[in-house]
């Protein structure tokens, strides 16, 4: 500007430069003034990297488990990025024809968006159809609902405990988006946009986008901060200039920094590299001779004991009360031995069971002893 004062753009540029240098306290706009809200852009890139890593660990399990829903095809899902956006722009980002599955995960609203072509491919495989449907009907949409229910359940079990957050999914609703008015509204002003890259054997790669309430990302970032070395170190400054460990300021000889007599040690940040994949399991010699042996898998809804006179009194319309509560997981038995627990699902008018827990040896032994 000609009068020597700085424009708003120049001020923003200076503030961004100060943040990049990492010096001093972050600038906060005065109360009542303009600027972004506290929850907008409040998650640092390093915190997003850690959250992405945790999501990727969960997605590696989801991909393997999803393979069973997609006729055994190899499925790979990875978190490609996390962005903070204004929830008002979500309807403009969703293309017409996309399938949107909405559900609550704990206290957070969430939307999973499937591009039209990916939605058709997934429903085709899950329903065992020879070709992609021209339009998605209720049966096709129910397969997407089942897939998201499976995905959200895995996120709840894998990600929730790491962030100390309840992500228990509620029953999902699915719809095809024909206009922006069809997009479900998010209750919060800010949202997190999580993009997943998806590759399914035999199909070109695609992407699924998850929108979740912005408070979820803030909660996860707070958990990351609590677990960071700086949070556990009693308030020490976290200074790491990427050097080899021998540099110091103020003449200190131990690789630390000296500010007016107070020694501050450099921080070693946790690695953001993906954990190495475990080595492949080695089967015992000649074990492959048994791999084609069929075993009987039984799903047990519940049990009860009756006297002979009660059994003789059974007839059409009689009701038998079992030892399981409504909504309690059912038991999966192999040759009569308990190996897992699951929940009953309905796929294309057929009953199925989604495995939710693998039973450990101790629980199996307790079950055998009690039974």
C-alpha positions in Angstrom: 0.0 0.0 0.0 1.2 3.5 -0.7 0.9 4.8 2.9 3.5 2.3 4.2 1.0 0.1 6.1 0.8 -3.6 5.5 -2.2 -5.2 3.7 -4.1 -8.1 5.2 -2.4 -10.5 2.7 1.1 -9.3 3.8 0.1 -9.7 7.5 -1.1 -13.2 6.8 2.1 -14.1 4.9 4.2 -12.8 7.8 2.2 -14.8 10.3 2.6 -17.9 8.2 6.3 -17.4 8.0 6.5 -17.0 11.8 4.7 -20.4 12.2 7.0 -22.1 9.7 10.1 -20.9 11.7 8.6 -22.4 14.8 9.6 -19.4 17.0 7.6 -17.9 19.8 4.0 -18.5 20.7 1.4 -18.9 18.0 -0.5 -15.7 17.0 -4.0 -15.6 18.3 -6.6 -13.1 17.0 -8.2 -10.9 19.7 -11.5 -12.1 21.0 -14.4 -10.7 19.1 -12.2 -10.1 16.0 -12.0 -11.9 12.7 -9.9 -14.9 11.9 -10.5 -18.6 11.9 -12.2 -20.4 14.7 -10.2 -22.3 17.3 -11.0 -25.7 15.7 -10.2 -24.7 12.2 -6.6 -25.6 11.1 -5.7 -26.4 14.7 -4.2 -29.8 14.0 -0.5 -29.6 13.0 0.9 -31.5 9.9 2.9 -33.8 12.2 -0.2 -34.7 14.2 -2.1 -35.5 11.0 0.9 -37.7 10.0 0.6 -39.7 13.2 -3.2 -40.0 12.9 -2.8 -41.1 9.3 -0.4 -43.8 10.4 -2.8 -45.1 13.0 -5.6 -45.1 10.4 -3.4 -47.0 8.0 -2.7 -49.7 10.5 -6.5 -50.1 11.0 -7.1 -50.1 7.2 -4.6 -52.9 6.6 -6.8 -55.1 8.8 -10.0 -53.8 7.1 -8.6 -54.6 3.7 -7.9 -58.2 4.6 -11.3 -58.7 6.2 -13.1 -56.9 3.4 -11.7 -59.5 1.0 -14.2 -62.1 2.4 -17.1 -59.8 1.5 -15.8 -59.3 -2.1 -15.6 -62.9 -3.2 -12.0 -63.3 -2.0 -10.6 -60.5 -4.1 -7.5 -58.8 -2.7 -8.4 -55.4 -1.2 -6.0 -52.7 -0.2 -7.1 -49.6 1.6 -4.8 -46.7 2.7 -5.4 -43.3 4.1 -4.2 -40.9 1.5 -4.7 -37.7 3.4 -6.6 -35.7 6.1 -7.9 -32.1 5.6 -9.8 -29.7 7.7 -12.7 -28.1 5.9 -15.8 -26.1 6.4 -18.8 -28.5 6.6 -20.8 -26.2 4.3 -18.6 -27.1 1.3 -19.3 -30.8 1.6 -22.4 -30.9 -0.7 -20.4 -29.1 -3.4 -17.6 -31.7 -3.2 -19.9 -34.7 -3.8 -20.5 -35.6 -7.4 -24.1 -36.5 -8.5 -24.6 -40.2 -8.7 -22.4 -40.9 -5.7 -23.6 -43.2 -3.0 -23.4 -41.7 0.5 -23.5 -43.8 3.7 -24.3 -41.7 6.8 -23.9 -43.0 10.4 -22.9 -41.8 13.8 -19.6 -43.1 15.2 -19.8 -42.5 18.9 -20.7 -38.8 19.3 -19.5 -37.9 15.8 -21.5 -37.6 12.6 -19.8 -39.3 9.6 -20.4 -39.7 5.9 -18.7 -42.2 3.6 -18.8 -41.2 0.0 -18.5 -43.8 -2.8 -18.0 -42.7 -6.4 -20.8 -44.1 -8.6 -18.5 -46.5 -10.6 -16.9 -47.9 -7.4 -20.3 -48.3 -5.8 -21.6 -50.3 -8.8 -18.4 -52.5 -8.8 -18.6 -53.3 -5.1 -22.4 -54.1 -5.2 -21.8 -56.3 -8.3 -19.2 -58.4 -6.6 -21.0 -58.6 -3.2 -24.3 -59.7 -4.9 -22.5 -62.1 -7.3 -23.8 -60.4 -10.4 -22.1 -60.9 -13.7 -22.1 -57.2 -14.7 -22.3 -53.8 -13.1 -25.9 -52.6 -12.5 -27.1 -49.6 -14.5 -28.7 -48.1 -11.5 -28.2 -48.8 -7.8 -31.4 -50.2 -6.2 -32.1 -51.0 -2.6 -30.3 -54.4 -2.8 -27.1 -52.7 -4.1 -27.2 -50.0 -1.6 -27.6 -52.5 1.2 -24.3 -54.0 0.3 -22.6 -50.6 0.6 -24.3 -50.2 4.0 -23.0 -53.6 5.1 -19.5 -52.7 3.9 -19.4 -49.4 5.8 -20.8 -51.1 8.9 -17.9 -53.5 8.7 -15.4 -50.7 8.0 -16.7 -48.5 10.8 -16.7 -51.4 13.3 -13.0 -52.1 12.5 -12.2 -48.4 13.0 -14.0 -48.4 16.3 -12.1 -51.5 17.5 -8.7 -50.5 16.2 -8.6 -46.7 16.3 -10.9 -45.8 19.2 -8.8 -47.4 22.0 -5.6 -45.7 20.7 -7.2 -42.2 20.9 -9.2 -43.1 24.1 -12.3 -42.2 22.1 -15.6 -44.1 21.7 -16.3 -44.6 18.0 -19.0 -47.2 18.3 -21.0 -47.1 15.0 -24.7 -46.8 14.9 -26.9 -48.4 12.1 -26.0 -46.7 8.8 -28.3 -45.1 6.2 -27.4 -45.0 2.5 -28.7 -42.9 -0.4 -27.8 -42.0 -3.9 -27.0 -38.2 -4.3 -28.8 -36.5 -7.2 -28.3 -33.0 -6.0 -26.7 -31.0 -3.2 -30.0 -31.1 -1.3 -29.7 -34.9 -0.9 -26.5 -34.6 1.1 -27.0 -35.1 4.8 -26.2 -32.1 6.9 -23.3 -32.2 9.3 -24.1 -30.8 12.8 -20.8 -29.0 13.3 -19.4 -26.1 11.3 -16.1 -27.8 10.7 -15.3 -31.3 9.5 -12.4 -33.5 8.8 -12.1 -34.9 5.3 -10.3 -38.3 5.3 -9.4 -39.7 1.8 -8.8 -43.4 1.4 -7.2 -44.9 -1.7 -8.9 -48.2 -2.6 -7.6 -50.9 -4.9 -9.7 -54.1 -5.5 -8.2 -57.0 -7.5 -9.4 -56.8 -11.1 -10.6 -53.2 -10.9 -8.9 -49.9 -11.4 -8.0 -47.9 -8.3 -10.5 -45.5 -6.8 -11.1 -43.5 -3.7 -13.5 -43.3 -0.8 -13.9 -40.1 1.2 -15.0 -40.0 4.8 -16.3 -36.7 6.3 -16.4 -36.7 10.1 -17.2 -34.0 12.7 -14.3 -31.7 13.2 -14.3 -32.3 16.9 -13.2 -35.9 16.2 -10.0 -34.8 14.6 -9.3 -32.3 17.5 -9.9 -35.1 20.0 -7.5 -37.4 18.2 -4.9 -34.7 17.9 -5.2 -34.0 21.7 -4.5 -37.6 22.4 -1.5 -37.5 20.1 -0.2 -34.5 22.0 -0.6 -36.2 25.4 1.4 -39.2 24.1 4.1 -37.0 22.6 7.6 -36.9 24.2 7.2 -33.2 25.0 4.0 -33.8 26.9 5.7 -36.5 29.0 8.8 -34.5 29.6 7.5 -32.0 32.1 7.1 -29.0 29.8 10.5 -28.9 28.2 10.9 -27.1 24.9 10.9 -29.5 21.9 13.7 -28.3 19.7 15.1 -30.5 16.9 16.9 -28.8 14.0 17.5 -32.1 12.1 21.2 -32.0 12.9 23.5 -34.9 13.7 23.3 -34.4 17.5 26.6 -32.6 18.0 25.4 -29.0 17.6 24.6 -26.7 20.5 24.0 -23.1 21.4 25.7 -21.2 24.2 28.8 -23.4 24.3 27.1 -26.5 25.8 29.1 -29.6 25.3 26.5 -32.3 25.5 24.4 -31.8 22.4 21.8 -29.8 24.3 20.8 -26.2 24.4 21.6 -23.6 27.1 19.3 -20.7 27.6 20.5 -18.6 30.5 21.7 -21.5 32.5 18.7 -23.8 31.9 19.7 -26.9 29.9 17.2 -28.1 27.4 17.8 -31.4 25.8 16.9 -32.1 22.1 13.8 -34.2 21.5 13.8 -37.4 19.5 10.4 -37.6 17.8 8.8 -41.0 17.2 9.3 -42.4 13.7 6.4 -41.8 11.3 7.4 -44.7 9.1 5.0 -47.5 8.7 5.7 -50.5 11.0 7.4 -53.3 9.3 5.0 -56.1 8.2 5.3 -59.2 10.3 7.1 -62.1 8.7 4.9 -64.7 7.0 3.7 -67.4 9.3 5.5 -70.7 8.8 3.2 -73.7 8.7 4.4 -77.0 10.2 5.8 -79.5 7.7 3.2 -81.4 5.7 0.5 -79.2 7.1 -0.7 -78.3 3.6 -2.0 -81.9 3.4 -4.8 -80.9 5.7 -5.8 -77.6 4.1 -8.5 -79.1 2.0 -10.1 -81.0 4.8 -13.7 -79.8 5.4 -14.8 -78.9 8.9 -18.3 -78.1 10.2 -18.8 -74.5 11.2 -21.8 -73.9 13.4 -23.3 -70.6 14.5 -25.0 -70.9 17.8 -27.6 -68.4 18.8 -28.0 -69.7 22.3 -28.7 -72.7 24.5 -31.1 -73.8 27.2 -32.0 -76.9 29.2 -35.4 -78.4 29.4 -37.0 -81.3 31.3 -38.4 -84.2 29.2 -41.9 -83.2 30.1 -41.3 -79.7 28.8 -39.9 -81.0 25.6 -42.9 -83.3 25.1 -45.1 -80.3 25.6 -43.6 -78.3 22.7 -45.8 -77.6 19.7 -46.3 -75.1 17.0 -46.2 -71.6 18.4 -44.2 -72.6 21.5 -41.5 -70.1 22.5 -38.2 -71.3 23.9 -36.2 -68.8 25.9 -32.4 -69.1 25.3 -29.5 -68.1 27.6 -28.4 -65.2 25.3 -29.6 -61.6 25.7 -31.0 -59.7 22.7 -28.1 -58.2 20.8 -25.5 -60.4 22.4 -22.8 -61.8 20.1 -23.5 -65.3 18.7 -20.9 -68.1 19.0 -19.0 -69.6 16.1 -17.9 -73.2 16.6 -15.7 -75.4 14.5 -16.4 -79.1 15.0 -18.2 -78.1 18.2 -15.2 -76.0 19.6 -15.8 -72.3 20.2 -13.3 -70.2 18.1 -15.0 -66.8 17.6 -17.9 -64.5 18.3 -19.9 -62.5 15.8 -23.1 -60.6 15.0 -25.9 -61.7 12.7 -26.3 -59.8 9.4 -28.6 -60.1 6.5 -27.2 -60.0 2.9 -29.6 -60.3 0.0 -32.3 -62.1 2.1 -29.7 -64.6 3.5 -28.4 -64.7 7.0 -24.7 -64.3 7.6 -22.4 -63.7 10.6 -19.7 -61.0 10.8 -16.8 -62.0 13.0 -16.3 -59.4 15.7 -13.9 -61.3 18.1 -11.5 -64.2 18.0 -11.8 -66.2 21.2 -8.5 -66.8 22.9 -7.3 -70.1 24.4 -8.2 -69.1 28.0 -11.8 -68.3 27.1 -12.2 -71.4 25.0 -11.0 -73.5 28.0 -13.4 -71.7 30.4 -16.3 -72.3 27.9 -15.4 -76.0 27.7 -15.2 -76.3 31.5 -18.5 -74.5 32.0 -20.2 -76.4 29.2 
